[in-house]
Amino acid sequence: MKHRITFLLTLALLASVALVSPAQAAFSKVGTTGAAFLKIGVGRSTAMGDAFVAIADDASAAYFNPAGLARVGRQVALNHVDWIADVSHENLAIVLPIVNFGTIAFNVTALTMGDIEQTTIDNPNTRLREDEGTGLFFGASDMAFAVSYARIITDKLSFGVTTKVVQQTIWDMSASAVGFDVGLFYNTGFKSLRIGAAVTNYGTQLTFSGRQLDYSFVWPDSGPNLLQGSYSTTPMGLPTSFRFGIAYDLIEAPELTKGSRLTAAIDITHPSDINETVNVGLEYGLANVFFLRGGYILNADNSYQQEIGWLTGLSAGLGARAQPTHGLSLGLDYTFRYLKYLKPTHRLQLTVGF
């Protein structure tokens, strides 16, 4: 019976992938989705090339695979990303297991940047530049609020779902959408082999509206000579993605607090707007106190990978754990990721277990 449940759930998850991007093979969909900030990874897994769907054992499972939350204790995680061009990415995750019910998690993500000065339009027919600042400033930000539910079905299988509200704002224009994640986590029972799969950010479309889209134009015929109009923006879907991965402990510690552990993970990621990637990651833990991580994201398009550089996608990181008192644990993780055309990014996460 357990095997039947596993088989049926896996088929349902794979069937949903066919709905995610049925025309992916017909034409390129690069740059056709909105809310790109949802693709910025969080947690220690970013040091492992984002290969985490089959590990998903901390609060960042809410991002990669909500099914993993079913096996996570009470945690609060704060993640800061020093993103490109003075942009900051913040994430707060709260995981609360409830006896005889399952696990509830709350997640808030924010992408913020400094004020931007409005500039005039340059006339290409003149030698002088007219694109000067007007002295007016505006802001832009992205937000996502998510609630997850996860539950253990059997001793080896768990599932999770997430509902999120996404909003993007620039000046006085905004767009909002509702997205969903669904995931499965399966411990095979063969040594430490784990399997995970998840569909993330499947939902409605974003359509911008606001005062900056309004305009006036002259109507020369009879009647009012000045009419009001509004530009219509093209709807954009969310950056839907399907992940399938496996994880295995190459070195298993008989006791986590005394021995060492080396975990390898591989994810195959199929986004709806870019090429597929193969994500590979390693994590070495010593006495469950000190951690060393490394990873790589390989683009399936070889020519594109050469264009962005083979070092792009390389990541590494360090981590430390401490238990200052009974019932309280602290974790600090750092990640470095290399990008060829943009400056390298830095991530820092503080995790509190209670």
Secondary structure, 3 states (H helix, E strand, C coil): CHHHHHHHHHHHHHHHHHHHCCCCCCCCCCCCECCHHHHCCCCHHHHHCCCCCCCCCCCCHHHHCHHHHHHCCCEEEEEEEECCCCCEEEEEEEEEEECCCEEEEEEEEEEECCCEEEECCCCCCCCCCCCCEEEEEECEEEEEEEEEEEEECCCCEEEEEEEEEEEEEECCEEEEEEEEEEEEEEECCCCCCEEEEEEEEEECCECCEEHHHEEEEECCCCCCCEEEEECCCCCEECCCEEEEEEEEEEECCCCCCCCEEEEEEEEEEEECCCCCEEEEEEEEEECCCEEEEEEEEEECCHHHHHHHCCCCCEEEEEEEEEEEECCEEEEEEEEEECCCCCCCEEEEEEEEEC
